[in-house]
Amino acid sequence: MPVNAVRLPASESPKETSSQSALSECVSRTVRRYLADIGDTECDEGLHALVIREVEGPLLREVLAWHDGNQSRAAAVLGINRATLRKKLAAHGLL
């Protein structure tokens, strides 16, 4: 299990996903719900690009807030270079 992953308690874990982290399970449920909602309708930009676009902004915002705006610490936790973090923050309008 990755270092920062959190497992769901057995009472909250469906049997087929008992080895998934809480974050992974949340993503799985959300993607299943999205796919059920759109049915056979195609996503113009592709599902992968859509998920990354929708998840990356909140991820950056929350990690940066957790570290009181310290970009160096946020970048280290995210496992990316500070310049890459700044580029991503600018792309998401977070600078």
N, C-alpha and C positions, 0 to 999 in steps of 0.2 A: 504494500500500500504506500502511495506517495507520502512524504513527510507531513504535509499540511492537510491531507485528506481526513475526513471525519466519517466514520461509519455510522449508519442509522442504527438505533437500538433494534434488537430483534423484533420487538413488538410493532415497530414502524416499517420494517423492511419486508416487502413482498418476497416470497420464496425465490422467484427467478432472478431477483436483483440483490440478493443478500450480500454479494461481494462488492457492490458498488458503493462509492462514497455518497454522502448526502448531496453534494454538488452534482455528481454524475446522475444520480436519481432524479434530481430536480430538472436537469437538462433533458433527460429521457422523457419525463412526463410532459414537459412543455413542448418538445418536438412532436411527440405523439399527438398531443392536442392540436397543435398547429396543422399537422398533416391531415388530421380528421376534419378540421375546419375548412381547409382549402380543397380537399378531395382530389380530383384529377386536374385541377387548375395548376398550370406551371408557374413557378416563381421566375420572374423576368431575369433577375440577377443570379439565380441559382441559390439553392438552400444553404450551401456552405457559406457563401458570401453574406447572405442575409443574417445567418446566425452570428457570424463573426462581427458584423457591423453592429448588431443589436446588443451583443454581450460585451464587446471590448470597451465601449464608452463607459457604461456603469462600472465595469471592473476597474478601469483606470481611475475614475472619480472616487470610488470607495477606498481603493488602496492609498491614493494620495491623501484623502481625508484622514484615514486611519493613522497616517504618518505625519499629520499636521502640516501638509503641504510640502514636506521635504522630498524633493524629487530624487535626490540621490538614494535615500532609503527606500522610496517606493520602487525605483528602478531595480535596486538590488533584490527586493522581495519578489518582484515580477520576473527576475532573471533576464533583464534586458539592460542595455546600455542607456545611460541618462539621455544621450542625444536621441536615441530611438524613442524613449519615453516622451521627450519634448515634441518630436515629430508626430507621434500618435495623439498627444494631447491637443496639438494644433489642428490635426485632421478632424478631431471630434469637437472642436470649438471649446476646449477646456483650458486654454491658456489665457 
